Amino acid sequence: MAERFISLREQLGGVLADLLNDEQMPCPFTQDGLVTVVHALAMYREEGRSLFPEVFIFDHLEKILAILPGADHVPIGSGPKEASTMAKALKRCAPLAQGGWAVYIHREPDTFSYGLLRCGVHLLSVPLSELLVNKGDRQLPTLMIRQLAQSVVKVTGVAGSSLLVYFGATRKVNVSPIDALGALTASIVAKVDDRIREQTYAFYLTLLSEVLRAGHGTLAVVQPARRRVLPSPLRDGIILNKPIDVSALVAELLTHGACAANTSLQSASSLVSGMLQSDGITIFGSDGTVRAYNVFIKHPRSSGEGAQATGGARRRTFDALSSMVGEHLDCVFMQSQDGAVDYRRETNGQ
């Protein structure tokens, strides 16, 4: 019998070649380098530490810097226009791509130059992904590559092309992490004051994206703002006597812009991140507040043929919480430790 083989690298390369063509950025050297970068970002580690750099690829560094408010960049190096230079750029820059800094790779006629790029000065600054890709100028072709969750990498272009790459033995790809995060974030800020909703959304989306990439596994729910008492099944946990009012901290920073306000919001970010990575359920209000964490729910175990739960205790809890959406909850979100996500959201509005 003839031996069969499949090259995932070649398969991915072909898809990326199509994406580069769609983005008006065709280049065999970029294609080869992208395959290397995408594979590396699936579970990137340096010195035993997980890293989650965002990588931007573009052709016009000076024009990019001109459109970014408060732009700053640090050139790191350059090399021949080949995949190995892109791999070197990631290795040299990834450990530094934190606190708003991202890796950039600048395509020049015969070389790739690379370094670090950022814009803005505080937590509410518009992310590079928003300025360069989601709402970017198509006259400045740009690609962004980032890990969304463990073994899940997304490539996005300013012209609208998008590729989600799943590595490993993921059971099914039914729900996009982007869709799930967007639904959860939108539910959390649904009743936030219109004047600060966009900034509060940006804050939470950044925070939740970082938690998702950490891969601990997460359960979160959103309670309608008007309901001040938690549903009886969700009272076994740490209920905050004074909810963390993130939108108030956002408003303080936007109004005064003081260092103390930025520090307060940063502290809140660290707290909420820790809650989401704790065991149990984190409970938000649709007014942007954090109300409880480390919450557990009791639910009957199924028995008999065909009753085996999918995904263990976290999945069973998610299924039980989903039955509360519409009456007691606006949204339920789950991330399993293998990177799979799921959500249920009230669609009629609250």
C-alpha positions as CSV (number, residue, x, y, z in Angstrom):
1,M,0.0,0.0,0.0
2,A,1.4,3.4,-0.9
3,E,2.3,5.6,2.0
4,R,0.4,8.8,2.3
5,F,1.6,12.0,3.8
6,I,0.2,15.5,4.4
7,S,2.2,18.7,4.9
8,L,0.3,21.1,7.2
9,R,3.0,23.7,6.5
10,E,2.3,23.6,2.7
11,Q,-1.4,23.6,3.3
12,L,-1.2,26.7,5.5
13,G,1.2,28.3,3.1
14,G,-1.3,28.0,0.3
15,V,-4.1,29.6,2.3
16,L,-1.8,32.4,3.4
17,A,-0.7,33.1,-0.2
18,D,-4.4,33.7,-1.1
19,L,-4.8,36.0,1.9
20,L,-1.7,38.0,0.9
21,N,-3.1,38.4,-2.6
22,D,-6.5,39.5,-1.2
23,E,-4.7,42.1,0.9
24,Q,-2.7,43.4,-2.0
25,M,0.5,42.2,-0.3
26,P,1.7,39.3,-2.4
27,C,5.2,38.2,-1.6
28,P,6.6,34.6,-1.4
29,F,9.1,35.7,1.3
30,T,6.3,37.1,3.4
31,Q,4.3,33.9,2.8
32,D,7.1,31.7,4.0
33,G,7.7,33.9,7.0
34,L,4.1,34.0,7.9
35,V,3.9,30.3,8.1
36,T,6.8,30.3,10.6
37,V,5.3,33.1,12.7
38,V,1.8,31.5,12.8
39,H,3.2,28.2,13.9
40,A,5.4,29.9,16.5
41,L,2.5,32.0,18.0
42,A,0.3,29.0,18.6
43,M,2.0,28.3,21.9
44,Y,4.9,30.8,22.1
45,R,7.4,30.4,25.0
46,E,10.7,31.9,25.8
47,E,12.8,30.8,28.8
48,G,9.8,28.6,29.9
49,R,7.5,31.6,30.0
50,S,4.4,32.0,27.8
51,L,4.3,35.1,25.6
52,F,1.5,36.6,23.6
53,P,3.0,39.2,21.2
54,E,0.9,40.9,18.5
55,V,2.8,41.1,15.2
56,F,2.1,43.7,12.5
57,I,3.5,43.5,9.0
58,F,3.4,46.5,6.7
59,D,5.3,48.4,3.9
60,H,5.3,52.0,5.0
61,L,6.7,52.6,8.5
62,E,6.8,56.4,8.4
63,K,3.2,56.7,7.1
64,I,2.1,54.2,9.8
65,L,3.8,56.3,12.5
66,A,2.2,59.5,11.2
67,I,-1.4,58.2,11.7
68,L,-0.9,56.8,15.2
69,P,-1.6,59.2,18.1
70,G,1.4,59.3,20.5
71,A,3.3,56.8,18.3
72,D,6.6,55.5,19.5
73,H,8.8,52.8,18.0
74,V,12.1,51.1,18.7
75,P,14.1,49.7,15.8
76,I,15.7,46.4,16.7
77,G,17.3,45.0,13.6
78,S,17.0,44.0,9.9
79,G,18.0,41.2,7.6
80,P,17.6,39.7,4.2
81,K,14.0,39.3,2.9
82,E,13.5,35.7,3.9
83,A,11.5,33.7,6.5
84,S,14.5,33.3,8.8
85,T,14.6,37.1,9.3
86,M,10.9,37.1,10.3
87,A,11.6,34.3,12.8
88,K,14.5,36.2,14.2
89,A,12.3,39.3,14.5
90,L,9.8,37.4,16.6
91,K,12.5,35.8,18.9
92,R,14.2,39.2,19.5
93,C,11.1,41.3,20.0
94,A,8.5,39.0,21.5
95,P,9.9,39.2,25.1
96,L,9.6,43.0,24.9
97,A,6.1,43.1,23.4
98,Q,4.2,43.9,26.6
99,G,2.5,46.9,28.1
100,G,1.1,48.1,24.8
101,W,4.2,47.3,22.7
102,A,3.8,45.2,19.6
103,V,6.2,43.6,17.2
104,Y,6.4,45.2,13.7
105,I,8.0,43.8,10.5
106,H,8.6,46.4,7.9
107,R,8.8,45.1,4.3
108,E,11.4,46.9,2.3
109,P,12.6,46.2,-1.3
110,D,15.4,43.8,-0.3
111,T,15.1,43.5,3.5
112,F,12.8,43.0,6.4
113,S,13.5,45.5,9.2
114,Y,11.8,45.0,12.6
115,G,11.3,46.4,16.0
116,L,8.7,47.5,18.5
117,L,5.7,49.8,18.1
118,R,3.1,51.4,20.3
119,C,0.7,54.3,20.6
120,G,-1.1,56.1,23.4
121,V,-0.2,56.5,27.0
122,H,-2.8,54.8,29.1
123,L,-5.1,51.8,29.4
124,L,-7.9,53.5,27.4
125,S,-5.7,54.3,24.4
126,V,-7.2,52.9,21.2
127,P,-5.4,49.6,20.4
128,L,-3.0,49.3,17.4
129,S,-5.3,46.6,16.1
130,E,-8.2,49.0,15.9
131,L,-6.2,51.8,14.3
132,L,-4.1,49.8,11.8
133,V,-6.5,46.9,10.9
134,N,-10.1,47.1,12.0
135,K,-10.5,50.8,11.0
136,G,-7.2,51.2,9.1
137,D,-6.5,52.8,5.8
138,R,-6.6,50.3,2.9
139,Q,-3.9,52.5,1.2
140,L,-1.6,51.3,4.0
141,P,-1.8,47.5,3.6
142,T,-1.2,45.9,7.0
143,L,-1.5,42.4,8.5
144,M,-1.9,41.5,12.2
145,I,-1.0,38.1,13.6
146,R,-1.9,37.2,17.2
147,Q,-2.7,34.3,19.4
148,L,-6.4,34.3,20.5
149,A,-6.2,31.3,22.8
150,Q,-3.9,28.4,23.3
151,S,-3.3,26.8,19.9
152,V,-5.5,29.4,18.1
153,V,-3.9,32.1,16.0
154,K,-5.7,34.7,13.9
155,V,-4.3,36.6,10.8
156,T,-6.2,39.7,9.9
157,G,-5.7,42.3,7.1
158,V,-6.8,45.9,6.7
159,A,-8.8,44.9,3.6
160,G,-11.0,42.6,5.6
161,S,-9.3,39.2,5.0
162,S,-9.2,37.0,8.1
163,L,-7.9,33.5,8.9
164,L,-8.3,31.5,12.1
165,V,-5.8,28.7,12.5
166,Y,-6.5,25.9,15.0
167,F,-3.7,23.7,16.0
168,G,-4.0,20.4,18.0
169,A,-6.9,18.0,18.2
170,T,-9.7,20.5,18.7
171,R,-13.0,18.6,18.7
172,K,-15.1,21.1,16.8
173,V,-14.7,24.7,15.7
174,N,-18.3,25.9,16.2
175,V,-17.7,29.2,17.9
176,S,-15.1,31.8,17.0
177,P,-13.2,33.2,20.0
178,I,-13.6,36.6,18.5
179,D,-17.4,36.3,18.4
180,A,-17.6,34.9,21.9
181,L,-15.4,37.6,23.4
182,G,-17.3,40.3,21.5
183,A,-20.7,39.0,22.8
184,L,-19.4,38.8,26.4
185,T,-17.9,42.3,26.2
186,A,-20.9,43.9,24.6
187,S,-23.1,42.4,27.3
188,I,-20.9,43.7,30.1
189,V,-21.1,47.3,28.8
190,A,-24.7,47.2,27.4
191,K,-26.0,49.6,30.1
192,V,-22.9,51.7,30.6
193,D,-23.3,55.4,30.0
194,D,-23.2,56.1,26.2
195,R,-20.4,58.7,26.8
196,I,-18.0,56.1,28.0
197,R,-19.3,52.9,26.6
198,E,-16.8,52.7,23.8
199,Q,-13.8,53.2,26.1
200,T,-15.2,50.7,28.7
201,Y,-15.7,48.2,25.9
202,A,-12.1,48.6,24.8
203,F,-10.8,48.2,28.3
204,Y,-12.8,44.9,28.9
205,L,-12.0,43.5,25.4
206,T,-8.3,43.9,26.1
207,L,-8.5,42.4,29.5
208,L,-10.7,39.5,28.4
209,S,-8.4,38.8,25.4
210,E,-5.4,38.5,27.7
211,V,-7.3,36.1,30.0
212,L,-8.3,34.0,27.1
213,R,-4.7,33.7,25.9
214,A,-3.6,32.6,29.4
215,G,-5.6,29.4,28.8
216,H,-6.6,28.7,32.4
217,G,-10.2,28.0,31.6
218,T,-12.9,30.6,32.4
219,L,-16.6,30.8,33.3
220,A,-18.3,34.2,33.3
221,V,-21.9,35.5,33.3
222,V,-23.5,38.9,32.9
223,Q,-26.5,39.8,35.1
224,P,-28.9,42.6,34.0
225,A,-27.9,45.9,35.5
226,R,-31.4,46.4,37.1
227,R,-31.1,43.2,39.1
228,R,-29.1,43.9,42.3
229,V,-29.6,40.5,44.0
230,L,-27.9,37.5,42.5
231,P,-30.1,34.5,41.5
232,S,-30.3,31.9,44.2
233,P,-28.2,29.3,42.3
234,L,-25.3,31.8,42.1
235,R,-24.8,32.7,45.8
236,D,-22.3,30.1,46.7
237,G,-19.1,32.2,46.3
238,I,-17.4,35.5,47.0
239,I,-20.0,38.2,46.6
240,L,-18.5,41.7,46.6
241,N,-20.1,44.0,49.2
242,K,-19.1,46.9,46.9
243,P,-19.0,45.8,43.2
244,I,-16.0,47.0,41.2
245,D,-17.3,49.9,39.2
246,V,-15.0,49.8,36.2
247,S,-17.0,52.4,34.2
248,A,-16.6,54.9,37.0
249,L,-12.8,54.4,36.9
250,V,-12.9,54.8,33.1
251,A,-14.9,58.0,33.5
252,E,-12.4,59.3,36.1
253,L,-9.5,58.7,33.8
254,L,-11.2,60.3,30.8
255,T,-12.2,63.3,32.8
256,H,-9.0,64.0,34.8
257,G,-6.3,61.9,33.1
258,A,-4.3,61.8,36.3
259,C,-1.7,59.2,37.0
260,A,-3.7,58.1,40.1
261,A,-6.7,57.4,37.9
262,N,-4.7,55.4,35.5
263,T,-3.1,53.4,38.4
264,S,-6.6,52.7,39.9
265,L,-7.8,51.4,36.5
266,Q,-4.7,49.3,36.2
267,S,-5.2,47.8,39.7
268,A,-8.8,47.0,38.8
269,S,-7.6,45.3,35.6
270,S,-5.3,43.1,37.7
271,L,-8.0,42.2,40.2
272,V,-10.6,41.3,37.5
273,S,-8.0,39.2,35.6
274,G,-7.2,37.3,38.7
275,M,-10.9,36.6,39.4
276,L,-11.5,35.3,35.9
277,Q,-8.6,32.9,36.2
278,S,-9.8,31.6,39.6
279,D,-11.9,28.5,39.9
280,G,-15.7,29.0,39.6
281,I,-17.8,31.7,37.9
282,T,-17.1,35.4,37.7
283,I,-20.3,37.5,37.7
284,F,-20.5,40.9,35.9
285,G,-23.4,43.4,35.7
286,S,-24.4,44.9,32.3
287,D,-23.5,48.3,33.8
288,G,-19.8,47.3,33.6
289,T,-19.5,46.3,37.3
290,V,-17.9,43.1,38.7
291,R,-20.2,41.7,41.3
292,A,-18.9,38.3,42.4
293,Y,-16.3,35.6,41.7
294,N,-15.3,32.1,42.7
295,V,-19.0,31.2,42.5
296,F,-20.2,27.7,42.2
297,I,-23.5,26.2,41.1
298,K,-25.0,22.9,42.0
299,H,-26.7,21.0,39.2
300,P,-27.7,17.4,38.8
301,R,-25.4,14.9,37.2
302,S,-26.8,13.1,34.2
303,S,-26.8,9.4,34.1
304,G,-27.6,6.6,31.6
305,E,-26.6,6.0,28.0
306,G,-25.9,9.1,26.0
307,A,-25.8,11.3,29.1
308,Q,-22.0,11.8,29.3
309,A,-21.2,15.5,29.7
310,T,-19.1,17.0,27.0
311,G,-16.1,18.8,28.5
312,G,-16.5,17.8,32.1
313,A,-17.6,20.0,35.0
314,R,-17.1,23.3,33.3
315,R,-19.2,22.3,30.3
316,R,-22.0,20.9,32.7
317,T,-21.9,24.2,34.5
318,F,-22.1,26.2,31.3
319,D,-25.1,24.1,30.2
320,A,-26.9,24.8,33.5
321,L,-26.1,28.5,33.3
322,S,-27.3,28.7,29.7
323,S,-30.8,27.7,30.9
324,M,-30.9,31.0,33.0
325,V,-30.2,33.3,30.0
326,G,-33.1,35.5,29.2
327,E,-34.7,35.4,32.7
328,H,-31.8,35.8,35.1
329,L,-28.8,36.4,32.9
330,D,-27.9,38.3,29.8
331,C,-24.9,36.3,28.7
332,V,-22.9,33.1,29.7
333,F,-19.3,32.5,28.5
334,M,-17.1,29.5,28.8
335,Q,-13.5,28.8,27.8
336,S,-12.2,25.3,28.4
337,Q,-8.6,24.5,29.1
338,D,-8.1,23.1,25.6
339,G,-8.9,26.6,24.2
340,A,-12.5,25.9,23.0
341,V,-15.0,28.6,23.7
342,D,-18.8,28.8,23.8
343,Y,-21.4,31.4,24.8
344,R,-25.1,32.1,25.1
345,R,-26.5,35.6,24.9
346,E,-29.9,37.2,25.4
347,T,-30.9,38.5,22.0
348,N,-34.0,40.5,22.9
349,G,-32.1,43.2,24.9
350,Q,-32.5,44.0,28.5
